[in-house]
Every structure is written in C-alpha cells, then in structure tokens.
Amino acid sequence: MKTKFLAATALSLLLCSCICVESKKEEKIMQAKSSEFFKYPNGTSAKLYQLRCADGFGVDISDHGATIIAIYTPDRNGKLRNVALSWADPARYINHPIYLGALVGRLANRVSNARFVLDGKVYQLLPNDRKTNSLHGGFGISGRLWTVKKHTDKELILTLKSLHGDGGFPGELDIEARYSISDDHKLSLEITAVPDRKTVADFTSHVYLNLNGEGSGDCSDHSITMKAARRTEVDRMMLIPTGETPEVAGTAYDLQKPRKFFSIYQIFPDGLDDNYILQDKCGVWTEAAAVVTAEESGIRLTLSTDRPGIQFYMANCLRNKPGRSGNYVKFGGFCLETQNWPDAVNRPEFPSPVITPEKPYSSRTVWAFDTI
C-alpha cells in the first residue's frame, strides 16, 4: 500500500512539474515584446513586434504594412548594429513614401501603363510611377494594418485580406506573411496568398539595408556578388522591360564577381535599379543568390530565395530623408528585392504571375548574417 502511495505521489509531482514547465513555456510566448508604434488619425494604433535570439540578434516589425523597422546583428567585434533603415517619425509610414521596409504587392515592381489583360479582360490599376505605370501595387498592402496571428520570441505571423478590386486587381486574396529568426542569425520571410479566383500576385520586402549600420553614411565600402548571368533590360526613361534579357558578363552590369559599390557609382551616377535574373521560372531555390559585405563593420549578408529575380536598387532617393539616426544620404542604403521579373503580367515570355485557388502564391526569402 505504501509503495502504491509513493508511486502515486511521484506521478502527481511529475505531472505538476510538466504542467509548470508548459505554463512557463506559454508564459514566455505571451511575453514576447510588443509596443505601440504610432497612432492613425482615427486613434487606432499600429504596433511594433520584437523577435530576438538570446545573443540579441533579431528584428523589429510593425503590423502596419508588415514592415521591417530594424534588424540587429553583430559586427566583427560582436557589437550589435541595426542594419535596416527606418523613418525618424513613425507617422511617415502611414503613406509609406519610398516603401521603407514595407512588404509590397499585389504586384511588386512596375506594371507598364498600369494595366494588364487576364482572360481577355482589361484591368486598370492605379498609376503611381511616372504618371503612367503602377509601382508595387500602389499602397494597398503596404499602407494597411495587418492582423497578428501569432507572435513568439522568434516568429511573427501576420495576415491581411485584400478585397476584389483592391487597387484595380481582380479577386479576393488572403495573404499571410511569416517572419522568423534562428540562432544562426537568419531572418526568413515566407509569404502565401490564396485567391478566390484566378488573378495575379507577386510580393517582396522593400527593406533598405546598410551593413555598417543605418545612418552611417553611404555604402561605398560595400561589395556585392550576384548569382545572375542575365538581367531584364529596361527603357531608361520609364524603367519598363523591353523584353530583352541580355548577358551581363563583360558589361558594366556584371556582378558575378565581387564589385565594390563605389566602383558602380562611378559608372552609374544614380546607381543601379535593375532586375537580375536568377531563374527562368518561379519556385526554384537559389542558395546564396546575392552576397553583400561591408568593409568597415565586417558584416556579411547572404541572401537566398525561390523567386526568379532580384531587383538591386542602390537607393539614390535617400538624400536628406529624415532617418532614425539623422538625415540619410544618397546611397545610404540598398535594396535586394526578391521578385518575379518586372512587368511579367504583360510579358507572356516572362515567368507567369498568374495564381488560382488550386495553385496559390508562395515564396520564401532568407537573409543570413555573419562576419568576415
């Protein structure tokens, strides 16, 4: 009898211990940090959500536009630096000028004449680029408050319903963006979008980076290597693809071997703003598609993706923009926008952006940080 009593007591203590451990686990999840970011004119608040590893590596993300506000990663001396640019005044995110850190879509990049044809029907979008083209789908998803589905120390899942006719696009779209971090200093973004009918979609993160730290001047000492043998040629006035996809080898656009940003500035006074071709179709994983290093900090970024292109934008737009650490300068950051090829919706020879309920949209991009 005594033996049975002791066994029952031990079992009870074990169950209590398991419950306590589980409770502490749940408590930790509930305590993942968030705070008010800014208020909308109607009094509603946008919030800021932190993801952190034990050593401080992590990211701050707002539910306004599923926007990356900061990325903290150690330099070669182990000191954390914020390498993502952000506005000094969070209220500037309401209209999202230059899409600083935003998640953009329904169609990333430019759509010529802000229109496309799907199954014989013409869809007119909102022109917001050069008074003619549609850029990044307007401010549809980047200018809205997303719903937080899950938030833990290392994961944030946000959702947004984009209604039929939003920005001129057909179909209702249920969008989910999953940000996650890992102890080996990787930031991952997985996006899914399920439509209620045949439509088009392509999304990208428009995070601006400076691997010496935001507000640390221009990126002259950065070097880039891109695993891309071709690019989409564009008309330089409208920045719309001509349909040609020339080889970059031996040209000023060649990034297949390490190139200093400064040397690119010397050839292109406004820097590059070009789509580099990784694959000829969507959904093919390219490991180390782009590698960028900063000489001063020693921070290296290795970007991998399953998107068929990367828009390398050297951010000539940043001069005198009021950033978190003071006014930014021209070339004070850069963007690597993983995407489909620009204007693919009007180019049947380009990878198709068409999605259906049976074949919804999905993409994955990973930013891996280490030091040299």
N, C-alpha and C positions, 0 to 999 in steps of 0.2 A: 504493500500500500504506500509506504514511504517512498519507494522507488518511483511509483506512478506519479506521486505528488511532485517529486523533484523534476521529473521529466516534463510534466505539465507546466511547472513554473518556468523551466528553461525555455520551453516553446513559447510561452507567453512573453518572456523577456526578449526573445529573438524577434517575435512579431512586432513588439513595441519598438525595438531598435530599427527594424526595417521601415516601419511607418514613420519614425522620426527622421531617418535618412531621406525617405521620399519627400517628407514635408519640407526638409531643408532644401532639397533639390528644387521643389516647386517654389519655395520662398525666394531662392536665388533667381529663378526665371522671372518671378514677379518683380524683383528688384532691379532688373535691367534698366539702366538710367534713361530717362526722357525728361524733357523740359519744354516750356513754351518757347517758341522761336520768334513769332511775330503775330500780330492780330490783323485780320482783314477789316476793311471799313465797316462791315456788318457786325463786328465784335467776335466772330469766330476765330479761334486760334490755330495756327499751324505749329506743329511741334518738331522738336529735334530729338532724334533717337541715337544713342551711342551703342556701338559694337566694339568690344575690347577683348584682347588677349591679356594674359597675366603680365606680360612684359610691356604692355602699353600700346602695342600695335593695334590699330583699329581705325574706324571710320565713323563720322557723324553724318546722318542722313535725315532730311526733312520729309514729312509726309506731303508737303507742297511740291508737286511735280516729281516725287520720288527722287529728290535732288541730293547729290553728294555735296556736302558742305565742307568736310575736312577729311584728310587721310593722314594718319600719324604712323610714321615708320622710322626706324633708327638709321642714323648715318654711320659712317665707318668708325666713329668714336663711340657709338652706342647711344648718342643723344637723339631723342625723338624730334623729328621735324614734320610739320604739316606741309604736305606737298600738293594740296589741292587749293585752287583759288576760290575765293568767295567774296561777296559784297560786304562792305563795311556796314551798310544799313540793310538789315534783312528784308525790310519792306520793298526793296528794289526787286525782290524775287516775285512779287505779285504779277508784274508784267513780263518778267523774265527777259530783259534785254540781253542779247548775245548768248542766251541759253546757258548761263554759267552753272555748270554742274548738273544740268537738268537731264531727265530722261525724255527723249523726243520721239515723235511719231504723230499720226499714224504712219506716215512715210518719212523716213529720215532722208536728209539731203534735199536736192532740188527736183521739182517736177516742172518740166517745160510748159510755159503758157498756163500753168496752174490748172491743167485739165488732163483727163485720160479717158479712154474708152474701154468699157468692160462689157462683154457680151452684146456689143452693138449699141450700148447706151453711153452717152457722154456725161461725165461727172465733172462739174466745175468746182474747183477748190478756191480757197481764199488766197489771192496773190499778196505775198508779203516780202518779196525779194525782187529788187529792180523793177518794181511796179508791174511785173509780168508773171514771175514764177512763184510757185509755192515752195517754201523752205521749211523743212522739219514738221510739216503738217500744221503750221501756224502755232498757236499757243494752246491747242486743245488739251493734250495730256500733260504738258509741262507747266501749265498755268492753273492746275486744279489740285484740290485737296484729295489725296488718296486715302483709302481705308487701311488701317493697320490690322492685318490678320494674325500676325504672330511677331513677338519681339522677345528675344533672349539676349544673353551676353554676346552671342556670336552669329545671330541670324535675325533678319528683319524681312518680313513678307508683307508687301503692300498690294492692294487690288484697286482697280478702277473700272467702272462700266462706262464705255463710250457709246453713246446712243446713235441710232441710224440717222445719217445726215450731219453728224458732227464734223464741222469743217468742210462739208461737202462730200464726205466719204459715205459709201453705202454700207448698210449692215450695222447691227449692234455687236459690240465687241467687249468681251470680258477679259481684261488684261491683268496679269499677275507678274510682279517683279520681286524676285527673291535675291536679297543681298546676304552674303555670308562671308565670314573670315575664318582663317585657320592659324594654328600656332606657328606654321612655317611661313607666315607673313604673305598669305594670298588673300586677295579680295575677289570674290566671284559674283557675277550677276547673271541670273537665269531669268529669261522673260518668256512667258507664254501668253498667247492671245487666241481665244476661241470665239469665232464669229457665229451668228445665227443664220448666215447665208454667205454665198460667195462674195469675197471682197479682196482688198489688197492690204498688206501691212509690212512694215519694216521699222524697227526701233533701234535706238542707240543711246549710249550715255555720252553726254556732251561735257564731261568733266575736263576742266583745264588743269594741267599739271605743271609744276616747276620742281624738279628734283633737288634743287638747292633749298627749297622752302618757298612758300608763297610770299610775295613781296620782297624777294631777294634780288631783284633786277631782272635782266633779260636772260635768255637761255643759251647764250653764246657758247658756253663751255660744254654744253650737252653734245653727245654723239648718238646717232641713230643708225640702226641696221634694219632693213625691212626684207622679209622673205617674199618679195614680189618681183617678178620678171617683167610685168607689164603694168600699164596704167590706163585709165579711161581718159582719152584726150577730150578736152573741152574747148568750146569757143570762149576766148579770154574776155570777151565783153559781157557775156551772160552766164558764163561758167556752167553751161549745159553741154553734156557729152555730144560729140559729133558722130559717135558710133564706132570710131576707130579705137583700137586698143594696142597701141604701139609698144614695142620692146623698150625697156629703159636702159639696157646695157650700153655703156659708152656715151650716154647723154647726161645732161645736167640733172635729170630726174633720177638717176641711178642711186639707189640706197641699198644695194645688195651687199656692199662692203661698208664698214663704219664711215659715216660722214659727220663732221662737226657742223653744228647748226650755224656757226659763224660763217663757214665756207658757203653754206646755202644762201645766207643773207646777202653775200657778196654778188651772187648771180641773180637772185630774185629779191629785189629791194622790198617787196611786200611779203616775202616768204612764200612757202608752198601752201596750196589749198587744193590738194589733188587726191583722187581715189586711186589707191594702189591695189592691184588685183592679186588676191591670194589663191582663189579657186574659180572655176567656171560654173559652179552650182552652189546652192545654199546647203548648209548642214554638214559640210566636210571640215573636220577639225584640223587646224593648223597650229602646231606647237611652236612657241617662240616666233610668232608671226612678225613681231617687232620687238626690238631690244633698244632701250634708251639708257644711257649712263650720264651721270653728272660728275665732272672732274672735281669740283670743289667739295661736295658732300660725300662723294663715293657711292651714292645711292644708284642702284641699277633697277630698272623696270623691265620685266619680261612679260609681254602680252601675248596670250594665246586665245583663239576664238574659232567658232564654227561658222562665222559669217564669211562671205566670199570676197569682201573688200575692207580696206581701212582708209578712211579719209584722214590724211595727215594735214592738219591745219596748224600753222605756226603763229596764229593769233596776233596779226598786225593790228587788230581792233582794240587792243588793251590800253593804248596810251591815255594817261590821265583818268582812267577808270578808278573810282574810289573803292579800293580793296580793303580787306580786313587789316592789313599791316601798312596802310598808306596807299597813295595812288600807284597803280600799276603802270608799267612802261610798255612801249611797243615790244613785242616778242617776249613779254613777261611770263608767258606760259605756252603750252602747246596742247593739242587735242589729237587723240588717236581714236577716231570714231569707227568702231566695227559695224559694218553695214552691208546691205546689198549694194550693187552698183547704182550710181545716181541715175534718176530718170528711167529706171528699169521698167516702170509701168508703161512707158511709151516706146520701149525698145524690145520687141519680141525676141531679138537675138541675145539679150542680156538674161541673167538668171531671173526667173519669174518671181514676182512678189505676191502672186495670187494665192489666197488661202481659202479653205472651205471648212464647214463644221467637221467633215471627215478628216481633213488634213489641215489642222490649225497651225498657227505660227509658234515656233520655239527657237530660242537662241541661247548661247552661253558664251561669256567672255570672262577670262581670268587675268587679273593684274597680279603678278608675283614680284615682290620687292626683296632685294638683298643688297649687298655692298661689294665693291671691288677693291 
